[in-house]
């Protein structure tokens, strides 16, 4: 097989994760419920929680969000958080602007 001979076969799953946003998501902001906040606070990744026990984890990398857990990396520390403890997540990327510039480049 061509992929195996060039030793790039492992890149196919990684690229699929990136394209469909299943993982490899840089600079993610994540809102966590109380138990998730306790976990990240124990690792020193946040200082305080909001009223109601929620918290905000910034500048994390979502390595994978498939399955029942979200696999995260922050400050060279990798942890898992149960998906039920994640209220929402977002990135700083402006996808509409990115898509618009891609379309403009294609028509040039």
C-alpha positions, 0 to 999 in steps of 0.5 A, a space after each residue: 500500500 502506498 501510505 504504508 510505504 511512506 509511513 504516513 498512514 497514521 496521519 489519516 485518522 489525525 487529519 479526519 479528527 481535525 477536519 470534522 472537529 472531533 479533536 486536535 482543536 487548538 485554543 478552546 474555551 470550555 465551560 464546565 459543570 461543578 465536578 469538572 471544575 473540581 477536577 481542573 482546579 485540583 490540577 491548578 488549571 483554574 483558580 475559582 469557580 463561578 456561582 453555581 459551581 461552573 467554571 471557564 477553562 481557557 486556551 486548552 487543546 481538545 485532543 479528542 471529544 469522541 466517546 464519553 470523555 473529552 481528552 484535553 491538554 493544557 500547560 503540558 498536562 493531559 487530562 480527561 473530563 467526562 462529557 457530561 461535565 462539559 456545558 459548552 466549548 468554542 474556539 477563537 477561530 472565526 469560521 465564517 471569515 475563514 470560509 469567506 477568505 477561502 471562497 475569495 481565494 478560489 475565485 481569484 
